[in-house]
Amino acid sequence: MKQEAPFFEGKEPVLIYIAKKLRDALRLESIFTAAGLDYGVEVDEYRGGVIFRSVRAGAFFYVLPETVGAAHEIMRRNGYQPYVDPAPQP
């Protein structure tokens, strides 16, 4: 289920996906909701483009650390490639 910011207070949410298109964000929200997974989503900026780099807006999906594995599995079964932080914090 989609959770608001207070659900994550005092916890370290993990970024699992950046939806670059509204259609992808809405589809992933419905997949997570149907699976009963608690997640948060917020609009933020990311840098995109190869030749012409620009700042774009996307939907950033977060879950609690204990549900990352389940979220990744749900995403893979539905054709999504989970975001994995290239430099995880110690």
Backbone as CSV, one residue per row, in Angstrom:
resi,resn,N_x,N_y,N_z,CA_x,CA_y,CA_z,C_x,C_y,C_z
1,MET,0.829,-1.177,0.000,0.000,0.000,0.000,0.880,1.249,0.000
2,LYS,0.429,2.260,-0.686,1.165,3.517,-0.729,1.122,4.171,0.641
3,GLN,2.293,4.566,1.131,2.416,5.168,2.451,2.890,6.616,2.317
4,GLU,2.488,7.425,3.254,2.908,8.820,3.294,4.216,8.938,4.089
5,ALA,4.816,10.106,4.061,6.113,10.349,4.691,6.193,9.926,6.160
6,PRO,5.157,10.149,6.994,5.272,9.751,8.408,5.552,8.253,8.617
7,PHE,5.132,7.420,7.685,5.380,5.971,7.772,6.884,5.682,7.809
8,PHE,7.677,6.520,7.158,9.116,6.293,7.040,9.939,7.063,8.069
9,GLU,9.297,7.868,8.921,10.034,8.657,9.909,10.815,7.761,10.857
10,GLY,12.069,8.133,11.088,12.932,7.377,11.983,13.462,6.089,11.364
11,LYS,13.215,5.882,10.090,13.670,4.681,9.379,14.483,5.117,8.171
12,GLU,15.195,4.213,7.570,16.020,4.514,6.403,15.398,3.891,5.163
13,PRO,14.496,4.597,4.468,13.907,4.034,3.255,14.971,3.817,2.179
14,VAL,14.745,2.800,1.361,15.693,2.429,0.312,15.067,2.740,-1.048
15,LEU,15.809,3.461,-1.882,15.360,3.761,-3.235,15.434,2.487,-4.071
16,ILE,14.290,2.103,-4.680,14.287,0.868,-5.471,13.966,1.091,-6.944
17,TYR,13.450,2.279,-7.294,13.107,2.509,-8.695,12.888,3.992,-8.942
18,ILE,13.279,4.443,-10.134,12.991,5.802,-10.580,12.183,5.677,-11.862
19,ALA,10.901,6.014,-11.784,10.033,5.965,-12.965,10.202,7.268,-13.734
20,LYS,10.570,7.134,-14.984,10.817,8.313,-15.810,9.581,8.734,-16.589
21,LYS,8.574,7.869,-16.602,7.316,8.168,-17.292,6.153,7.929,-16.337
22,LEU,5.147,8.765,-16.437,3.977,8.659,-15.573,3.318,7.295,-15.712
23,ARG,3.219,6.790,-16.916,2.593,5.488,-17.162,3.292,4.383,-16.368
24,ASP,4.635,4.401,-16.350,5.394,3.405,-15.594,5.149,3.544,-14.093
25,ALA,5.107,4.780,-13.606,4.881,5.013,-12.179,3.511,4.506,-11.750
26,LEU,2.498,4.823,-12.529,1.143,4.382,-12.187,1.019,2.856,-12.230
27,ARG,1.647,2.241,-13.207,1.602,0.772,-13.313,2.302,0.128,-12.116
28,LEU,3.482,0.642,-11.755,4.208,0.075,-10.617,3.428,0.286,-9.318
29,GLU,2.792,1.426,-9.157,1.962,1.652,-7.972,0.866,0.602,-7.884
30,SER,0.204,0.307,-8.988,-0.881,-0.682,-8.956,-0.342,-2.080,-8.688
31,ILE,0.842,-2.395,-9.195,1.461,-3.705,-8.941,1.783,-3.854,-7.459
32,PHE,2.427,-2.840,-6.868,2.772,-2.898,-5.447,1.516,-2.954,-4.574
33,THR,0.500,-2.187,-4.919,-0.739,-2.188,-4.149,-1.401,-3.558,-4.204
34,ALA,-1.468,-4.160,-5.381,-2.071,-5.492,-5.536,-1.299,-6.543,-4.744
35,ALA,0.014,-6.359,-4.627,0.855,-7.308,-3.888,0.828,-7.045,-2.385
36,GLY,0.225,-5.927,-1.955,0.169,-5.602,-0.528,1.488,-5.108,0.030
37,LEU,2.343,-4.576,-0.836,3.655,-4.082,-0.421,3.556,-2.621,0.013
38,ASP,4.122,-2.303,1.178,4.173,-0.919,1.636,5.311,-0.205,0.910
39,TYR,5.014,0.947,0.314,6.003,1.706,-0.433,5.676,3.187,-0.326
40,GLY,6.672,3.995,-0.628,6.482,5.429,-0.708,6.936,5.897,-2.074
41,VAL,6.350,6.969,-2.542,6.746,7.517,-3.841,6.744,9.041,-3.735
42,GLU,7.767,9.656,-4.323,7.835,11.109,-4.342,8.444,11.565,-5.659
43,VAL,8.053,12.744,-6.071,8.602,13.321,-7.288,9.911,14.015,-6.926
44,ASP,10.935,13.746,-7.719,12.230,14.375,-7.496,12.905,14.544,-8.852
45,GLU,14.065,15.163,-8.856,14.790,15.393,-10.100,15.935,14.407,-10.253
46,TYR,16.223,14.051,-11.504,17.366,13.212,-11.838,17.988,13.779,-13.111
47,ARG,19.218,13.400,-13.375,19.893,13.836,-14.597,19.756,12.741,-15.641
48,GLY,19.388,13.145,-16.855,19.204,12.175,-17.932,19.827,12.671,-19.217
49,GLY,19.898,11.773,-20.182,20.463,12.112,-21.475,21.909,11.687,-21.578
50,VAL,22.321,11.380,-22.791,23.700,10.960,-23.021,24.499,12.118,-23.610
51,ILE,24.029,12.626,-24.711,24.721,13.738,-25.358,24.259,15.065,-24.773
52,PHE,22.943,15.243,-24.692,22.374,16.471,-24.148,21.826,16.188,-22.758
53,ARG,22.680,16.341,-21.766,22.292,16.086,-20.380,21.315,17.161,-19.921
54,SER,20.303,16.728,-19.172,19.336,17.677,-18.640,18.778,17.156,-17.327
55,VAL,18.168,18.049,-16.579,17.517,17.675,-15.327,16.056,17.395,-15.651
56,ARG,15.585,16.244,-15.195,14.212,15.824,-15.472,13.543,15.422,-14.165
57,ALA,12.213,15.346,-14.185,11.456,14.924,-13.003,11.050,13.469,-13.165
58,GLY,11.081,12.742,-12.067,10.668,11.348,-12.076,10.005,10.987,-10.760
59,ALA,9.390,9.807,-10.727,8.765,9.294,-9.507,9.749,8.326,-8.849
60,PHE,10.204,8.669,-7.654,11.171,7.861,-6.923,10.418,6.962,-5.950
61,PHE,10.612,5.651,-6.067,9.926,4.662,-5.230,10.858,4.192,-4.117
62,TYR,10.329,4.142,-2.903,11.086,3.733,-1.723,10.343,2.643,-0.953
63,VAL,11.109,1.761,-0.311,10.556,0.765,0.612,11.461,0.697,1.835
64,LEU,10.994,0.044,2.873,11.820,-0.172,4.055,12.850,-1.260,3.759
65,PRO,14.002,-1.219,4.435,15.072,-2.182,4.151,14.635,-3.650,4.207
66,GLU,13.743,-3.972,5.128,13.335,-5.378,5.272,12.440,-5.878,4.132
67,THR,11.958,-4.982,3.278,11.104,-5.412,2.167,11.757,-5.227,0.797
68,VAL,13.048,-4.847,0.771,13.743,-4.632,-0.509,13.726,-5.895,-1.362
69,GLY,14.057,-7.036,-0.774,14.093,-8.296,-1.534,12.748,-8.628,-2.154
70,ALA,11.682,-8.493,-1.388,10.336,-8.781,-1.900,9.962,-7.796,-2.998
71,ALA,10.295,-6.514,-2.806,9.984,-5.501,-3.817,10.723,-5.788,-5.120
72,HIS,12.013,-6.135,-5.017,12.786,-6.458,-6.218,12.193,-7.656,-6.957
73,GLU,11.775,-8.669,-6.221,11.183,-9.854,-6.845,9.877,-9.507,-7.562
74,ILE,9.035,-8.731,-6.924,7.767,-8.305,-7.535,8.051,-7.515,-8.809
75,MET,9.022,-6.630,-8.731,9.362,-5.816,-9.899,9.869,-6.682,-11.053
76,ARG,10.777,-7.587,-10.770,11.331,-8.448,-11.836,10.244,-9.296,-12.491
77,ARG,9.334,-9.825,-11.682,8.240,-10.641,-12.243,7.352,-9.827,-13.173
78,ASN,7.347,-8.524,-13.002,6.484,-7.656,-13.802,7.253,-6.830,-14.834
79,GLY,8.498,-7.218,-15.104,9.270,-6.591,-16.164,10.009,-5.316,-15.808
80,TYR,10.162,-5.036,-14.517,10.890,-3.846,-14.085,12.298,-4.229,-13.647
81,GLN,13.257,-3.353,-13.907,14.626,-3.533,-13.443,14.818,-2.670,-12.207
82,PRO,14.977,-3.279,-11.025,15.137,-2.483,-9.801,16.380,-1.614,-9.830
83,TYR,16.287,-0.456,-9.193,17.441,0.409,-9.014,18.272,-0.159,-7.870
84,VAL,19.571,-0.277,-8.096,20.483,-0.722,-7.041,21.539,0.354,-6.896
85,ASP,21.667,0.889,-5.693,22.636,1.949,-5.411,24.032,1.448,-5.741
86,PRO,24.766,2.125,-6.636,26.108,1.673,-6.999,27.114,1.792,-5.862
87,ALA,26.832,2.638,-4.878,27.732,2.811,-3.739,26.931,2.743,-2.449
88,PRO,26.556,1.523,-2.015,25.758,1.414,-0.783,26.512,1.971,0.428
89,GLN,25.764,2.531,1.346,26.330,3.096,2.562,26.711,1.975,3.526
90,PRO,27.837,2.135,4.239,28.263,1.088,5.198,27.371,0.988,6.407
